[in-house]
Amino acid sequence: MDLHARYPALADLRARAKRRIPPFVWEYLDSGTGTEATKARNRTHLDRIGLMPSVLHGEITPDLSTTFLGQSLPLPFGISPIGMSGLIWPDAEGHLARAGRDHDIPYCISTVATQSPEDIAPHLGPQAWFQMYPPRDPEIRRDMLDRAKAAGFSTLILTVDVPTASRRERQVRSGLTNPPRLTPRLLAQIATRPAWAIETAKRGMPHMRGLDKYTDAASEGLSPTAHVGYLLRTAPDWDYVKWLRDAWDGPFIVKGILRPQDAEKLDQMGTDAIWVSNHAGRQFDGAPASITALPAIRAATKRTLIFDSGVESGLDILRALALGADFVMLGRAFHFALGALGRAGVDHLIDLLAKDMIANMGQLGAATLKELPTPVDLHTHTPFQMVQKTSPKG
């Protein structure tokens, strides 16, 4: 089967995933929070970013390689964490970790994944990242770091934009709780998705295995969009960031930054990279589009910048890189691919994104990522004010 003929874009994988996974799982993956205005803004503002074509360059063979935190990588994008990935497709974390290893791109696992660091250790490549929701208990905190390091995770990500559980009204309406409770309503939906049902039956209903050591999974009193992770979690502050920076032996990244002043302070604290993100619209419906925050953060720091939120194509990746990002991460997109085709979908999406980048770089006359043109606001037809990029600190 020619996957490029049947699924030439992420939209095709998304449509197939919606047909293959139960509706309550789809609502968990696809939903934002509130009226989903932030989720929509992410897409709208990415579409505002224009890149001026450049012609008469002769034949160009674009080079997609990049240097990230001192390491040479073949592609400028990787796989973002999504909690409870295994709900979306069985063994999701395993599929994604192996894809990251095989393609030599970063794979980031969530604290609230359905497989533990120990489960996933045999499948990790050198670009293995561990995303931490901050435990309140210092002993749990230390133990979680020790487990991540022992499993082979080289890079620590602290997510700071989830101080409280979001409401995610679509998810609530779907009847999904964490862990999932198989009500007659949910069972009826599962019956209409036999492939998902068969594969899930082989592994059992997913839960947050990495937290089994710390909780008996009792979740009484939690809201439907919260989960046992909230029993352990705290809202971090600057002292917490400093503690983690000192405790972790390896690259340390802070995720969920939209304000330049926060980036400046993280720069001063020695954070290796700063992750610009609004959590893809899943946490706060009044946030700006992440892409609109990127230029000011780029102006505020020379640290390595990672970008996510709303990325759906190779062109979107180029837009973010041209606006000052050093690297781009995708979460929902890879899970749409998983829901559509399993592991084959992940490989196909990586190929799709790379081919789309190559096609668009040919239009731009850019042989390397450093040659991307200054972006233009397609509404005002004016260039974005950009800061000359230099080598990141650290």
Phi, psi and omega in degrees: 000130177275101183296328180291333177283323183273328183227073186283353181211165178302326180302326179288321176293320179299316181296320179291320178300319180298328179282340188259335183253151182301149181306322181292330176288320177301317180298322177298315184287315192272342190280155167254215174230163181063225177272005181066031179292322179294318176303317179293321179299322179305316181288315183301316185281332171298320181291343178283345187272114179257152176232122187287124176297153178222129189242179177061043177257001186073193181287134180236135172246094186299141177254117183267001185289157181209165173251126182231118182048045175083000181247141178274126180237148184285341183221152183266027180216161180210190190253116181284157176283142167227128179297148178056040179306322183294347172289326184286317172207134183305140183061032181302313182298322177296314179301315184289320178297317180294323177294317177301317178296312186291329181261359180057047174237157181295138168239128182244120179265147180273151170306323184259040174286167178270359171234147183277166174305322180292323178300319192268349185308316183294347187256000188278146170258190182290339181260059183257121183245141178247120179266125183250125160274129197289112175293145179285318185284122181300327180291319176296319179303310180296318181295321180296319177296317180299317180295318180296315180295316181296328181285341179112011176281128186264337188232136180254132177245121172261118176271124188245359186259025177231061179290336177219164177289136174280169186273322176043068188300322178300319179295318179299315181298332182289341182092004182280136171235167176240117359288159182297135173252124188278084176282164176306325179297314180291321179299323178296322178292319180298324181297337180272359182233075189297321182298313177298316183297317182294313181294323179292322179299327180294328185253346184087159179299135186287149169213177187275084188297330181294341181261358182304327183294336189250349184209154176272012177070017175290130185231021179298138177090351178275152176291161182299334181267354175270180181200181186299336177302330180289340176290337183257343195272152171233168172271113186288158173234188183294326177295324178296317178300315180297319180300314180293319179303318181285330186276336186263126178264087181157180178302138183232125186235140176250127187249135175110034185257132176232345183257133178300324182294329175291321178297319180299318182290321177296324175301312181295331181277354176089018174299136184287327178208157181238131186254109180278120186196146168248027178061030178056030178078013184268351186246318186217122188274000178255011182279152173290163172299138182302324184294331179285338178277340189298313183300319181292325177290322176300322179290335185273343185209151171258005175298159174299132179246132172253147180231141166213180174107102173087006184287127185230000186200169172297325177298318177299321178299315179298321178301313181295318179296319180293333179272000174124353177289151174261341183202154184230138178240146180233132179249292181306318185304315181291332178280330169299317181296319177298313180297330182282313191221011184066212182302323179301328178293323179295312178300319181295319180296318178302317179294318178301312183297317180296315181295323179292321176298315181298315180299317182285326176295328175297321177293330183271353184068030184253114179277338178224166180293337179286347183263010179297142182284164175295129182293154179239137173284115185288348176275320183258348181060033177239148178293147171290141175287115185247151174262137179301121181283135176237178180298133180299153175287165171083000000 
